[in-house]
Amino acid sequence: MIDKKILKLDRIVYYGFSRDDKILDLATKCKNDNKVLVVIVPATKNYDKALQESIAVLNDRIWVYELSLGLMANLKSKAELYCELNKKAKLYND
């Protein structure tokens, strides 16, 4: 069960691939700034090292969404939609 306080935190939304080292940089920044990191990636059997380490850093403050159609345009579209629907979210990749 998620801590209700986490739902009130601001969110940084990142879309891309789970191997991107930028995810780990963002995870560290989100931890320091007390924010939630939302990551939208293509569906995969195993996350790459960058995303695995980010999950270890943030625990329940990283929310990973997987898309079966993992084209960059589709990832971006879903990230933009997430930000439209969640006013506490800010798109990082823009």
mmCIF file as gemmi writes it, N, C-alpha and C atoms, coordinates in Angstrom:
data_model
loop_
_atom_site.group_PDB
_atom_site.id
_atom_site.type_symbol
_atom_site.label_atom_id
_atom_site.label_alt_id
_atom_site.label_comp_id
_atom_site.label_asym_id
_atom_site.label_entity_id
_atom_site.label_seq_id
_atom_site.pdbx_PDB_ins_code
_atom_site.Cartn_x
_atom_site.Cartn_y
_atom_site.Cartn_z
_atom_site.occupancy
_atom_site.B_iso_or_equiv
_atom_site.pdbx_formal_charge
_atom_site.auth_seq_id
_atom_site.auth_asym_id
_atom_site.pdbx_PDB_model_num
ATOM 1 N N . MET Axp A 1 ? 0.843 -1.186 0 1 0 ? 1 A 1
ATOM 2 C CA . MET Axp A 1 ? 0 0 0 1 0 ? 1 A 1
ATOM 3 C C . MET Axp A 1 ? 0.884 1.244 0 1 0 ? 1 A 1
ATOM 4 N N . ILE Axp A 2 ? 0.479 2.199 -0.788 1 0 ? 2 A 1
ATOM 5 C CA . ILE Axp A 2 ? 1.279 3.413 -0.951 1 0 ? 2 A 1
ATOM 6 C C . ILE Axp A 2 ? 0.972 4.41 0.161 1 0 ? 2 A 1
ATOM 7 N N . ASP Axp A 3 ? 1.986 5.086 0.625 1 0 ? 3 A 1
ATOM 8 C CA . ASP Axp A 3 ? 1.834 6.118 1.642 1 0 ? 3 A 1
ATOM 9 C C . ASP Axp A 3 ? 1.105 7.312 1.015 1 0 ? 3 A 1
ATOM 10 N N . LYS Axp A 4 ? 0.024 7.759 1.62 1 0 ? 4 A 1
ATOM 11 C CA . LYS Axp A 4 ? -0.786 8.855 1.075 1 0 ? 4 A 1
ATOM 12 C C . LYS Axp A 4 ? 0.022 10.138 0.902 1 0 ? 4 A 1
ATOM 13 N N . LYS Axp A 5 ? 1.06 10.329 1.714 1 0 ? 5 A 1
ATOM 14 C CA . LYS Axp A 5 ? 1.888 11.534 1.593 1 0 ? 5 A 1
ATOM 15 C C . LYS Axp A 5 ? 2.618 11.565 0.256 1 0 ? 5 A 1
ATOM 16 N N . ILE Axp A 6 ? 2.953 10.402 -0.253 1 0 ? 6 A 1
ATOM 17 C CA . ILE Axp A 6 ? 3.673 10.326 -1.53 1 0 ? 6 A 1
ATOM 18 C C . ILE Axp A 6 ? 2.805 10.865 -2.666 1 0 ? 6 A 1
ATOM 19 N N . LEU Axp A 7 ? 1.503 10.628 -2.589 1 0 ? 7 A 1
ATOM 20 C CA . LEU Axp A 7 ? 0.607 11.093 -3.639 1 0 ? 7 A 1
ATOM 21 C C . LEU Axp A 7 ? 0.562 12.61 -3.737 1 0 ? 7 A 1
ATOM 22 N N . LYS Axp A 8 ? 0.933 13.304 -2.67 1 0 ? 8 A 1
ATOM 23 C CA . LYS Axp A 8 ? 0.907 14.761 -2.657 1 0 ? 8 A 1
ATOM 24 C C . LYS Axp A 8 ? 2.201 15.382 -3.179 1 0 ? 8 A 1
ATOM 25 N N . LEU Axp A 9 ? 3.241 14.57 -3.364 1 0 ? 9 A 1
ATOM 26 C CA . LEU Axp A 9 ? 4.52 15.09 -3.826 1 0 ? 9 A 1
ATOM 27 C C . LEU Axp A 9 ? 4.479 15.453 -5.302 1 0 ? 9 A 1
ATOM 28 N N . ASP Axp A 10 ? 5.291 16.436 -5.674 1 0 ? 10 A 1
ATOM 29 C CA . ASP Axp A 10 ? 5.442 16.773 -7.084 1 0 ? 10 A 1
ATOM 30 C C . ASP Axp A 10 ? 6.13 15.622 -7.795 1 0 ? 10 A 1
ATOM 31 N N . ARG Axp A 11 ? 5.9 15.531 -9.097 1 0 ? 11 A 1
ATOM 32 C CA . ARG Axp A 11 ? 6.425 14.405 -9.88 1 0 ? 11 A 1
ATOM 33 C C . ARG Axp A 11 ? 7.211 14.903 -11.088 1 0 ? 11 A 1
ATOM 34 N N . ILE Axp A 12 ? 8.286 14.213 -11.364 1 0 ? 12 A 1
ATOM 35 C CA . ILE Axp A 12 ? 9.054 14.427 -12.585 1 0 ? 12 A 1
ATOM 36 C C . ILE Axp A 12 ? 8.76 13.239 -13.49 1 0 ? 12 A 1
ATOM 37 N N . VAL Axp A 13 ? 8.36 13.509 -14.731 1 0 ? 13 A 1
ATOM 38 C CA . VAL Axp A 13 ? 8 12.45 -15.672 1 0 ? 13 A 1
ATOM 39 C C . VAL Axp A 13 ? 9.099 12.331 -16.722 1 0 ? 13 A 1
ATOM 40 N N . TYR Axp A 14 ? 9.618 11.121 -16.863 1 0 ? 14 A 1
ATOM 41 C CA . TYR Axp A 14 ? 10.666 10.832 -17.841 1 0 ? 14 A 1
ATOM 42 C C . TYR Axp A 14 ? 10.193 9.717 -18.759 1 0 ? 14 A 1
ATOM 43 N N . TYR Axp A 15 ? 10.395 9.887 -20.048 1 0 ? 15 A 1
ATOM 44 C CA . TYR Axp A 15 ? 10.085 8.811 -20.991 1 0 ? 15 A 1
ATOM 45 C C . TYR Axp A 15 ? 11.35 8.464 -21.764 1 0 ? 15 A 1
ATOM 46 N N . GLY Axp A 16 ? 11.539 7.195 -22.005 1 0 ? 16 A 1
ATOM 47 C CA . GLY Axp A 16 ? 12.719 6.748 -22.727 1 0 ? 16 A 1
ATOM 48 C C . GLY Axp A 16 ? 12.954 5.269 -22.486 1 0 ? 16 A 1
ATOM 49 N N . PHE Axp A 17 ? 14.208 4.882 -22.531 1 0 ? 17 A 1
ATOM 50 C CA . PHE Axp A 17 ? 14.573 3.478 -22.376 1 0 ? 17 A 1
ATOM 51 C C . PHE Axp A 17 ? 15.167 3.236 -20.998 1 0 ? 17 A 1
ATOM 52 N N . SER Axp A 18 ? 14.987 2.029 -20.468 1 0 ? 18 A 1
ATOM 53 C CA . SER Axp A 18 ? 15.426 1.72 -19.101 1 0 ? 18 A 1
ATOM 54 C C . SER Axp A 18 ? 16.948 1.709 -18.969 1 0 ? 18 A 1
ATOM 55 N N . ARG Axp A 19 ? 17.678 1.734 -20.065 1 0 ? 19 A 1
ATOM 56 C CA . ARG Axp A 19 ? 19.141 1.736 -20.007 1 0 ? 19 A 1
ATOM 57 C C . ARG Axp A 19 ? 19.736 3.14 -19.901 1 0 ? 19 A 1
ATOM 58 N N . ASP Axp A 20 ? 18.9 4.175 -20.041 1 0 ? 20 A 1
ATOM 59 C CA . ASP Axp A 20 ? 19.372 5.551 -20.058 1 0 ? 20 A 1
ATOM 60 C C . ASP Axp A 20 ? 19.878 5.96 -18.67 1 0 ? 20 A 1
ATOM 61 N N . ASP Axp A 21 ? 21.153 6.322 -18.582 1 0 ? 21 A 1
ATOM 62 C CA . ASP Axp A 21 ? 21.757 6.714 -17.306 1 0 ? 21 A 1
ATOM 63 C C . ASP Axp A 21 ? 21.127 7.971 -16.717 1 0 ? 21 A 1
ATOM 64 N N . LYS Axp A 22 ? 20.438 8.743 -17.529 1 0 ? 22 A 1
ATOM 65 C CA . LYS Axp A 22 ? 19.778 9.948 -17.028 1 0 ? 22 A 1
ATOM 66 C C . LYS Axp A 22 ? 18.736 9.597 -15.971 1 0 ? 22 A 1
ATOM 67 N N . ILE Axp A 23 ? 18.168 8.416 -16.054 1 0 ? 23 A 1
ATOM 68 C CA . ILE Axp A 23 ? 17.171 7.987 -15.067 1 0 ? 23 A 1
ATOM 69 C C . ILE Axp A 23 ? 17.787 7.959 -13.675 1 0 ? 23 A 1
ATOM 70 N N . LEU Axp A 24 ? 19.012 7.443 -13.566 1 0 ? 24 A 1
ATOM 71 C CA . LEU Axp A 24 ? 19.675 7.387 -12.263 1 0 ? 24 A 1
ATOM 72 C C . LEU Axp A 24 ? 19.99 8.792 -11.748 1 0 ? 24 A 1
ATOM 73 N N . ASP Axp A 25 ? 20.402 9.685 -12.626 1 0 ? 25 A 1
ATOM 74 C CA . ASP Axp A 25 ? 20.635 11.084 -12.23 1 0 ? 25 A 1
ATOM 75 C C . ASP Axp A 25 ? 19.35 11.707 -11.693 1 0 ? 25 A 1
ATOM 76 N N . LEU Axp A 26 ? 18.261 11.464 -12.405 1 0 ? 26 A 1
ATOM 77 C CA . LEU Axp A 26 ? 16.966 12.005 -11.965 1 0 ? 26 A 1
ATOM 78 C C . LEU Axp A 26 ? 16.514 11.39 -10.645 1 0 ? 26 A 1
ATOM 79 N N . ALA Axp A 27 ? 16.769 10.109 -10.467 1 0 ? 27 A 1
ATOM 80 C CA . ALA Axp A 27 ? 16.39 9.438 -9.218 1 0 ? 27 A 1
ATOM 81 C C . ALA Axp A 27 ? 17.098 10.081 -8.031 1 0 ? 27 A 1
ATOM 82 N N . THR Axp A 28 ? 18.369 10.357 -8.192 1 0 ? 28 A 1
ATOM 83 C CA . THR Axp A 28 ? 19.135 10.999 -7.115 1 0 ? 28 A 1
ATOM 84 C C . THR Axp A 28 ? 18.591 12.394 -6.838 1 0 ? 28 A 1
ATOM 85 N N . LYS Axp A 29 ? 18.301 13.143 -7.895 1 0 ? 29 A 1
ATOM 86 C CA . LYS Axp A 29 ? 17.744 14.489 -7.723 1 0 ? 29 A 1
ATOM 87 C C . LYS Axp A 29 ? 16.374 14.432 -7.057 1 0 ? 29 A 1
ATOM 88 N N . CYS Axp A 30 ? 15.536 13.489 -7.475 1 0 ? 30 A 1
ATOM 89 C CA . CYS Axp A 30 ? 14.205 13.363 -6.878 1 0 ? 30 A 1
ATOM 90 C C . CYS Axp A 30 ? 14.299 12.989 -5.401 1 0 ? 30 A 1
ATOM 91 N N . LYS Axp A 31 ? 15.254 12.149 -5.064 1 0 ? 31 A 1
ATOM 92 C CA . LYS Axp A 31 ? 15.427 11.778 -3.654 1 0 ? 31 A 1
ATOM 93 C C . LYS Axp A 31 ? 15.818 12.999 -2.83 1 0 ? 31 A 1
ATOM 94 N N . ASN Axp A 32 ? 16.751 13.782 -3.35 1 0 ? 32 A 1
ATOM 95 C CA . ASN Axp A 32 ? 17.218 14.978 -2.639 1 0 ? 32 A 1
ATOM 96 C C . ASN Axp A 32 ? 16.132 16.045 -2.545 1 0 ? 32 A 1
ATOM 97 N N . ASP Axp A 33 ? 15.295 16.155 -3.591 1 0 ? 33 A 1
ATOM 98 C CA . ASP Axp A 33 ? 14.257 17.186 -3.64 1 0 ? 33 A 1
ATOM 99 C C . ASP Axp A 33 ? 12.898 16.701 -3.141 1 0 ? 33 A 1
ATOM 100 N N . ASN Axp A 34 ? 12.839 15.447 -2.654 1 0 ? 34 A 1
ATOM 101 C CA . ASN Axp A 34 ? 11.606 14.86 -2.137 1 0 ? 34 A 1
ATOM 102 C C . ASN Axp A 34 ? 10.483 14.884 -3.183 1 0 ? 34 A 1
ATOM 103 N N . LYS Axp A 35 ? 10.798 14.344 -4.363 1 0 ? 35 A 1
ATOM 104 C CA . LYS Axp A 35 ? 9.833 14.249 -5.445 1 0 ? 35 A 1
ATOM 105 C C . LYS Axp A 35 ? 9.671 12.799 -5.861 1 0 ? 35 A 1
ATOM 106 N N . VAL Axp A 36 ? 8.643 12.548 -6.632 1 0 ? 36 A 1
ATOM 107 C CA . VAL Axp A 36 ? 8.383 11.219 -7.197 1 0 ? 36 A 1
ATOM 108 C C . VAL Axp A 36 ? 8.881 11.235 -8.646 1 0 ? 36 A 1
ATOM 109 N N . LEU Axp A 37 ? 9.537 10.16 -9.052 1 0 ? 37 A 1
ATOM 110 C CA . LEU Axp A 37 ? 9.972 10.015 -10.437 1 0 ? 37 A 1
ATOM 111 C C . LEU Axp A 37 ? 9.043 9.032 -11.134 1 0 ? 37 A 1
ATOM 112 N N . VAL Axp A 38 ? 8.397 9.494 -12.203 1 0 ? 38 A 1
ATOM 113 C CA . VAL Axp A 38 ? 7.54 8.657 -13.02 1 0 ? 38 A 1
ATOM 114 C C . VAL Axp A 38 ? 8.318 8.341 -14.288 1 0 ? 38 A 1
ATOM 115 N N . VAL Axp A 39 ? 8.517 7.057 -14.563 1 0 ? 39 A 1
ATOM 116 C CA . VAL Axp A 39 ? 9.303 6.628 -15.714 1 0 ? 39 A 1
ATOM 117 C C . VAL Axp A 39 ? 8.407 5.827 -16.649 1 0 ? 39 A 1
ATOM 118 N N . ILE Axp A 40 ? 8.362 6.241 -17.908 1 0 ? 40 A 1
ATOM 119 C CA . ILE Axp A 40 ? 7.572 5.545 -18.919 1 0 ? 40 A 1
ATOM 120 C C . ILE Axp A 40 ? 8.546 4.928 -19.91 1 0 ? 40 A 1
ATOM 121 N N . VAL Axp A 41 ? 8.555 3.59 -19.947 1 0 ? 41 A 1
ATOM 122 C CA . VAL Axp A 41 ? 9.523 2.845 -20.768 1 0 ? 41 A 1
ATOM 123 C C . VAL Axp A 41 ? 8.804 1.777 -21.587 1 0 ? 41 A 1
ATOM 124 N N . PRO Axp A 42 ? 9.47 1.273 -22.632 1 0 ? 42 A 1
ATOM 125 C CA . PRO Axp A 42 ? 8.901 0.138 -23.361 1 0 ? 42 A 1
ATOM 126 C C . PRO Axp A 42 ? 8.856 -1.096 -22.461 1 0 ? 42 A 1
ATOM 127 N N . ALA Axp A 43 ? 7.873 -1.944 -22.678 1 0 ? 43 A 1
ATOM 128 C CA . ALA Axp A 43 ? 7.766 -3.189 -21.916 1 0 ? 43 A 1
ATOM 129 C C . ALA Axp A 43 ? 8.98 -4.066 -22.199 1 0 ? 43 A 1
ATOM 130 N N . THR Axp A 44 ? 9.49 -4.708 -21.149 1 0 ? 44 A 1
ATOM 131 C CA . THR Axp A 44 ? 10.671 -5.556 -21.272 1 0 ? 44 A 1
ATOM 132 C C . THR Axp A 44 ? 10.616 -6.652 -20.221 1 0 ? 44 A 1
ATOM 133 N N . LYS Axp A 45 ? 11.355 -7.71 -20.444 1 0 ? 45 A 1
ATOM 134 C CA . LYS Axp A 45 ? 11.417 -8.786 -19.448 1 0 ? 45 A 1
ATOM 135 C C . LYS Axp A 45 ? 12.279 -8.373 -18.267 1 0 ? 45 A 1
ATOM 136 N N . ASN Axp A 46 ? 13.354 -7.654 -18.53 1 0 ? 46 A 1
ATOM 137 C CA . ASN Axp A 46 ? 14.282 -7.231 -17.477 1 0 ? 46 A 1
ATOM 138 C C . ASN Axp A 46 ? 14.645 -5.764 -17.659 1 0 ? 46 A 1
ATOM 139 N N . TYR Axp A 47 ? 14.601 -5.015 -16.573 1 0 ? 47 A 1
ATOM 140 C CA . TYR Axp A 47 ? 15.04 -3.622 -16.62 1 0 ? 47 A 1
ATOM 141 C C . TYR Axp A 47 ? 16.561 -3.571 -16.702 1 0 ? 47 A 1
ATOM 142 N N . ASP Axp A 48 ? 17.054 -2.574 -17.406 1 0 ? 48 A 1
ATOM 143 C CA . ASP Axp A 48 ? 18.493 -2.371 -17.473 1 0 ? 48 A 1
ATOM 144 C C . ASP Axp A 48 ? 18.999 -1.8 -16.155 1 0 ? 48 A 1
ATOM 145 N N . LYS Axp A 49 ? 20.328 -1.77 -16.03 1 0 ? 49 A 1
ATOM 146 C CA . LYS Axp A 49 ? 20.993 -1.394 -14.779 1 0 ? 49 A 1
ATOM 147 C C . LYS Axp A 49 ? 20.561 -0.015 -14.27 1 0 ? 49 A 1
ATOM 148 N N . ALA Axp A 50 ? 20.466 0.965 -15.152 1 0 ? 50 A 1
ATOM 149 C CA . ALA Axp A 50 ? 20.114 2.325 -14.725 1 0 ? 50 A 1
ATOM 150 C C . ALA Axp A 50 ? 18.765 2.362 -14.013 1 0 ? 50 A 1
ATOM 151 N N . LEU Axp A 51 ? 17.777 1.696 -14.567 1 0 ? 51 A 1
ATOM 152 C CA . LEU Axp A 51 ? 16.448 1.686 -13.95 1 0 ? 51 A 1
ATOM 153 C C . LEU Axp A 51 ? 16.434 0.845 -12.677 1 0 ? 51 A 1
ATOM 154 N N . GLN Axp A 52 ? 17.13 -0.258 -12.672 1 0 ? 52 A 1
ATOM 155 C CA . GLN Axp A 52 ? 17.21 -1.086 -11.462 1 0 ? 52 A 1
ATOM 156 C C . GLN Axp A 52 ? 17.822 -0.302 -10.303 1 0 ? 52 A 1
ATOM 157 N N . GLU Axp A 53 ? 18.899 0.413 -10.574 1 0 ? 53 A 1
ATOM 158 C CA . GLU Axp A 53 ? 19.542 1.205 -9.52 1 0 ? 53 A 1
ATOM 159 C C . GLU Axp A 53 ? 18.649 2.352 -9.065 1 0 ? 53 A 1
ATOM 160 N N . SER Axp A 54 ? 17.906 2.936 -9.989 1 0 ? 54 A 1
ATOM 161 C CA . SER Axp A 54 ? 16.985 4.023 -9.639 1 0 ? 54 A 1
ATOM 162 C C . SER Axp A 54 ? 15.881 3.53 -8.718 1 0 ? 54 A 1
ATOM 163 N N . ILE Axp A 55 ? 15.39 2.331 -8.988 1 0 ? 55 A 1
ATOM 164 C CA . ILE Axp A 55 ? 14.371 1.728 -8.129 1 0 ? 55 A 1
ATOM 165 C C . ILE Axp A 55 ? 14.939 1.515 -6.725 1 0 ? 55 A 1
ATOM 166 N N . ALA Axp A 56 ? 16.188 1.099 -6.641 1 0 ? 56 A 1
ATOM 167 C CA . ALA Axp A 56 ? 16.827 0.891 -5.337 1 0 ? 56 A 1
ATOM 168 C C . ALA Axp A 56 ? 16.986 2.216 -4.589 1 0 ? 56 A 1
ATOM 169 N N . VAL Axp A 57 ? 17.246 3.291 -5.31 1 0 ? 57 A 1
ATOM 170 C CA . VAL Axp A 57 ? 17.428 4.611 -4.686 1 0 ? 57 A 1
ATOM 171 C C . VAL Axp A 57 ? 16.11 5.166 -4.16 1 0 ? 57 A 1
ATOM 172 N N . LEU Axp A 58 ? 15.05 5.049 -4.955 1 0 ? 58 A 1
ATOM 173 C CA . LEU Axp A 58 ? 13.788 5.716 -4.617 1 0 ? 58 A 1
ATOM 174 C C . LEU Axp A 58 ? 12.739 4.839 -3.943 1 0 ? 58 A 1
ATOM 175 N N . ASN Axp A 59 ? 12.907 3.54 -3.992 1 0 ? 59 A 1
ATOM 176 C CA . ASN Axp A 59 ? 11.914 2.621 -3.406 1 0 ? 59 A 1
ATOM 177 C C . ASN Axp A 59 ? 10.519 2.888 -3.952 1 0 ? 59 A 1
ATOM 178 N N . ASP Axp A 60 ? 9.606 3.35 -3.094 1 0 ? 60 A 1
ATOM 179 C CA . ASP Axp A 60 ? 8.22 3.548 -3.528 1 0 ? 60 A 1
ATOM 180 C C . ASP Axp A 60 ? 7.969 4.931 -4.124 1 0 ? 60 A 1
ATOM 181 N N . ARG Axp A 61 ? 9.03 5.712 -4.321 1 0 ? 61 A 1
ATOM 182 C CA . ARG Axp A 61 ? 8.869 7.026 -4.946 1 0 ? 61 A 1
ATOM 183 C C . ARG Axp A 61 ? 9.284 7.024 -6.412 1 0 ? 61 A 1
ATOM 184 N N . ILE Axp A 62 ? 9.382 5.847 -7.008 1 0 ? 62 A 1
ATOM 185 C CA . ILE Axp A 62 ? 9.554 5.737 -8.456 1 0 ? 62 A 1
ATOM 186 C C . ILE Axp A 62 ? 8.417 4.885 -8.984 1 0 ? 62 A 1
ATOM 187 N N . TRP Axp A 63 ? 7.723 5.403 -9.96 1 0 ? 63 A 1
ATOM 188 C CA . TRP Axp A 63 ? 6.594 4.707 -10.549 1 0 ? 63 A 1
ATOM 189 C C . TRP Axp A 63 ? 6.945 4.41 -11.994 1 0 ? 63 A 1
ATOM 190 N N . VAL Axp A 64 ? 7.015 3.14 -12.321 1 0 ? 64 A 1
ATOM 191 C CA . VAL Axp A 64 ? 7.42 2.713 -13.658 1 0 ? 64 A 1
ATOM 192 C C . VAL Axp A 64 ? 6.185 2.232 -14.419 1 0 ? 64 A 1
ATOM 193 N N . TYR Axp A 65 ? 5.979 2.822 -15.574 1 0 ? 65 A 1
ATOM 194 C CA . TYR Axp A 65 ? 4.899 2.41 -16.471 1 0 ? 65 A 1
ATOM 195 C C . TYR Axp A 65 ? 5.535 1.837 -17.732 1 0 ? 65 A 1
ATOM 196 N N . GLU Axp A 66 ? 5.082 0.66 -18.132 1 0 ? 66 A 1
ATOM 197 C CA . GLU Axp A 66 ? 5.6 0.006 -19.327 1 0 ? 66 A 1
ATOM 198 C C . GLU Axp A 66 ? 4.549 0.055 -20.436 1 0 ? 66 A 1
ATOM 199 N N . LEU Axp A 67 ? 4.994 0.37 -21.643 1 0 ? 67 A 1
ATOM 200 C CA . LEU Axp A 67 ? 4.115 0.389 -22.797 1 0 ? 67 A 1
ATOM 201 C C . LEU Axp A 67 ? 4.519 -0.716 -23.752 1 0 ? 67 A 1
ATOM 202 N N . SER Axp A 68 ? 3.536 -1.457 -24.225 1 0 ? 68 A 1
ATOM 203 C CA . SER Axp A 68 ? 3.853 -2.556 -25.128 1 0 ? 68 A 1
ATOM 204 C C . SER Axp A 68 ? 4.316 -2.044 -26.486 1 0 ? 68 A 1
ATOM 205 N N . LEU Axp A 69 ? 3.835 -0.893 -26.901 1 0 ? 69 A 1
ATOM 206 C CA . LEU Axp A 69 ? 4.304 -0.285 -28.143 1 0 ? 69 A 1
ATOM 207 C C . LEU Axp A 69 ? 5.294 0.807 -27.755 1 0 ? 69 A 1
ATOM 208 N N . GLY Axp A 70 ? 6.568 0.426 -27.645 1 0 ? 70 A 1
ATOM 209 C CA . GLY Axp A 70 ? 7.575 1.299 -27.062 1 0 ? 70 A 1
ATOM 210 C C . GLY Axp A 70 ? 8.299 2.216 -28.009 1 0 ? 70 A 1
ATOM 211 N N . LEU Axp A 71 ? 7.617 2.732 -29.028 1 0 ? 71 A 1
ATOM 212 C CA . LEU Axp A 71 ? 8.236 3.719 -29.907 1 0 ? 71 A 1
ATOM 213 C C . LEU Axp A 71 ? 8.352 5.042 -29.166 1 0 ? 71 A 1
ATOM 214 N N . MET Axp A 72 ? 9.413 5.783 -29.428 1 0 ? 72 A 1
ATOM 215 C CA . MET Axp A 72 ? 9.661 7.025 -28.69 1 0 ? 72 A 1
ATOM 216 C C . MET Axp A 72 ? 8.481 7.996 -28.799 1 0 ? 72 A 1
ATOM 217 N N . ALA Axp A 73 ? 7.862 8.098 -29.96 1 0 ? 73 A 1
ATOM 218 C CA . ALA Axp A 73 ? 6.71 9 -30.12 1 0 ? 73 A 1
ATOM 219 C C . ALA Axp A 73 ? 5.558 8.572 -29.222 1 0 ? 73 A 1
ATOM 220 N N . ASN Axp A 74 ? 5.342 7.277 -29.082 1 0 ? 74 A 1
ATOM 221 C CA . ASN Axp A 74 ? 4.276 6.773 -28.226 1 0 ? 74 A 1
ATOM 222 C C . ASN Axp A 74 ? 4.603 7.024 -26.749 1 0 ? 74 A 1
ATOM 223 N N . LEU Axp A 75 ? 5.856 6.809 -26.374 1 0 ? 75 A 1
ATOM 224 C CA . LEU Axp A 75 ? 6.273 7.072 -24.993 1 0 ? 75 A 1
ATOM 225 C C . LEU Axp A 75 ? 6.058 8.543 -24.654 1 0 ? 75 A 1
ATOM 226 N N . LYS Axp A 76 ? 6.463 9.422 -25.571 1 0 ? 76 A 1
ATOM 227 C CA . LYS Axp A 76 ? 6.304 10.864 -25.35 1 0 ? 76 A 1
ATOM 228 C C . LYS Axp A 76 ? 4.834 11.232 -25.229 1 0 ? 76 A 1
ATOM 229 N N . SER Axp A 77 ? 4.004 10.689 -26.101 1 0 ? 77 A 1
ATOM 230 C CA . SER Axp A 77 ? 2.576 10.977 -26.072 1 0 ? 77 A 1
ATOM 231 C C . SER Axp A 77 ? 1.96 10.592 -24.729 1 0 ? 77 A 1
ATOM 232 N N . LYS Axp A 78 ? 2.311 9.421 -24.232 1 0 ? 78 A 1
ATOM 233 C CA . LYS Axp A 78 ? 1.773 8.963 -22.941 1 0 ? 78 A 1
ATOM 234 C C . LYS Axp A 78 ? 2.311 9.814 -21.786 1 0 ? 78 A 1
ATOM 235 N N . ALA Axp A 79 ? 3.559 10.231 -21.88 1 0 ? 79 A 1
ATOM 236 C CA . ALA Axp A 79 ? 4.132 11.091 -20.84 1 0 ? 79 A 1
ATOM 237 C C . ALA Axp A 79 ? 3.421 12.447 -20.818 1 0 ? 79 A 1
ATOM 238 N N . GLU Axp A 80 ? 3.151 13.002 -21.983 1 0 ? 80 A 1
ATOM 239 C CA . GLU Axp A 80 ? 2.432 14.274 -22.057 1 0 ? 80 A 1
ATOM 240 C C . GLU Axp A 80 ? 1.017 14.13 -21.51 1 0 ? 80 A 1
ATOM 241 N N . LEU Axp A 81 ? 0.359 13.03 -21.833 1 0 ? 81 A 1
ATOM 242 C CA . LEU Axp A 81 ? -0.983 12.776 -21.32 1 0 ? 81 A 1
ATOM 243 C C . LEU Axp A 81 ? -0.96 12.646 -19.797 1 0 ? 81 A 1
ATOM 244 N N . TYR Axp A 82 ? 0.035 11.945 -19.267 1 0 ? 82 A 1
ATOM 245 C CA . TYR Axp A 82 ? 0.167 11.809 -17.82 1 0 ? 82 A 1
ATOM 246 C C . TYR Axp A 82 ? 0.257 13.195 -17.169 1 0 ? 82 A 1
ATOM 247 N N . CYS Axp A 83 ? 1.067 14.068 -17.755 1 0 ? 83 A 1
ATOM 248 C CA . CYS Axp A 83 ? 1.234 15.414 -17.201 1 0 ? 83 A 1
ATOM 249 C C . CYS Axp A 83 ? -0.05 16.241 -17.299 1 0 ? 83 A 1
ATOM 250 N N . GLU Axp A 84 ? -0.788 16.065 -18.377 1 0 ? 84 A 1
ATOM 251 C CA . GLU Axp A 84 ? -2.068 16.768 -18.51 1 0 ? 84 A 1
ATOM 252 C C . GLU Axp A 84 ? -3.039 16.353 -17.414 1 0 ? 84 A 1
ATOM 253 N N . LEU Axp A 85 ? -3.055 15.07 -17.099 1 0 ? 85 A 1
ATOM 254 C CA . LEU Axp A 85 ? -4.005 14.54 -16.133 1 0 ? 85 A 1
ATOM 255 C C . LEU Axp A 85 ? -3.553 14.691 -14.682 1 0 ? 85 A 1
ATOM 256 N N . ASN Axp A 86 ? -2.274 14.949 -14.487 1 0 ? 86 A 1
ATOM 257 C CA . ASN Axp A 86 ? -1.725 15.077 -13.131 1 0 ? 86 A 1
ATOM 258 C C . ASN Axp A 86 ? -1.012 16.418 -13.009 1 0 ? 86 A 1
ATOM 259 N N . LYS Axp A 87 ? -1.667 17.353 -12.399 1 0 ? 87 A 1
ATOM 260 C CA . LYS Axp A 87 ? -1.151 18.723 -12.316 1 0 ? 87 A 1
ATOM 261 C C . LYS Axp A 87 ? 0.133 18.839 -11.495 1 0 ? 87 A 1
ATOM 262 N N . LYS Axp A 88 ? 0.448 17.843 -10.693 1 0 ? 88 A 1
ATOM 263 C CA . LYS Axp A 88 ? 1.685 17.87 -9.906 1 0 ? 88 A 1
ATOM 264 C C . LYS Axp A 88 ? 2.869 17.333 -10.702 1 0 ? 88 A 1
ATOM 265 N N . ALA Axp A 89 ? 2.617 16.951 -11.962 1 0 ? 89 A 1
ATOM 266 C CA . ALA Axp A 89 ? 3.657 16.335 -12.785 1 0 ? 89 A 1
ATOM 267 C C . ALA Axp A 89 ? 4.244 17.326 -13.78 1 0 ? 89 A 1
ATOM 268 N N . LYS Axp A 90 ? 5.56 17.212 -13.977 1 0 ? 90 A 1
ATOM 269 C CA . LYS Axp A 90 ? 6.26 18.055 -14.934 1 0 ? 90 A 1
ATOM 270 C C . LYS Axp A 90 ? 7.093 17.16 -15.833 1 0 ? 90 A 1
ATOM 271 N N . LEU Axp A 91 ? 6.974 17.344 -17.13 1 0 ? 91 A 1
ATOM 272 C CA . LEU Axp A 91 ? 7.7 16.539 -18.091 1 0 ? 91 A 1
ATOM 273 C C . LEU Axp A 91 ? 9.169 16.949 -18.099 1 0 ? 91 A 1
ATOM 274 N N . TYR Axp A 92 ? 10.046 15.986 -17.904 1 0 ? 92 A 1
ATOM 275 C CA . TYR Axp A 92 ? 11.484 16.262 -17.878 1 0 ? 92 A 1
ATOM 276 C C . TYR Axp A 92 ? 12.057 16.409 -19.283 1 0 ? 92 A 1
ATOM 277 N N . ASN Axp A 93 ? 11.673 15.57 -20.213 1 0 ? 93 A 1
ATOM 278 C CA . ASN Axp A 93 ? 12.293 15.481 -21.527 1 0 ? 93 A 1
ATOM 279 C C . ASN Axp A 93 ? 11.932 16.636 -22.471 1 0 ? 93 A 1
ATOM 280 N N . ASP Axp A 94 ? 11.147 17.572 -22.05 1 0 ? 94 A 1
ATOM 281 C CA . ASP Axp A 94 ? 10.706 18.613 -22.956 1 0 ? 94 A 1
ATOM 282 C C . ASP Axp A 94 ? 11.745 19.666 -23.187 1 0 ? 94 A 1
